[in-house]
Amino acid sequence: MKLFSLSVLYKGDPKAVLLSAAYDVSSFSFFQRTSVQEFMTFTSQLIVERSAKGSRASVKEQEYLCHVYVRNDSLAGVVIADSEYPSRVAFTLLEKVLDDFSKQVDRIDWPVGSPATIHYTALDGYLSTYQNPREADPMSKVQAELDETKIILHNTMESLLERGEKIDDLVSKSEVLGIHSKAFYKTARKQNSCCAVM
């Protein structure tokens, strides 16, 4: 799971204006990084221009997913990530970024702004923090912990069942246990079999 781009744009009437952006193109070769960054900027602007105000959408482009959120006040955010990145976390990030941006940058500057004139430095921090969605998003962290607990419980139950089968073998092979003890064990085993976990 990887985030490549986080952009804040203004959805103008003819076209979208890039206000601020952060990129992580370290996974691309050095000679491709500029072209990849330009392509991400172009794609972000195009998606915002074609999205309606007050909408959220995810657009698939090859192996990448572009998540866009355009607010009713024409402020928009775009996250470009790989297809494994959870969309719920991406939209949570966009909502948080746009709220923070609207508090720090005057609304008057949005239509005429550019990355050179808008001084909003929090995007790089958000981009690095949300690279690992389990650490950045509390719900993803809880879900991961639940999945791990479920796996541990499942393994524990399998080992208990294996141990139970081994005890059955030992009881049947035992010469020390009397006939009544073996009968008691078999009866108890039958009684407890209704509670077996699958």
Buried (B, 14 or more C-beta within 10 A) or exposed (E): BBBBBBBBBBBBEEEBBBBBBBBBBEEBEEEEBEEBBEBBBEBBBBBBBEBEEEEBBBBEEEEBBBBBBBBEBBBBBBBBBEEEBBBEBBBBBBBBBBEBBBEEBEEEBBEEBEBEEBEBEBBBEBBEBBBBBBEBBEEBBEBBEEEEEEEEEEEEEEEEEEEEEEEEEEBEEEEEBEEEEEEEBEEEEEEEEEEEEE
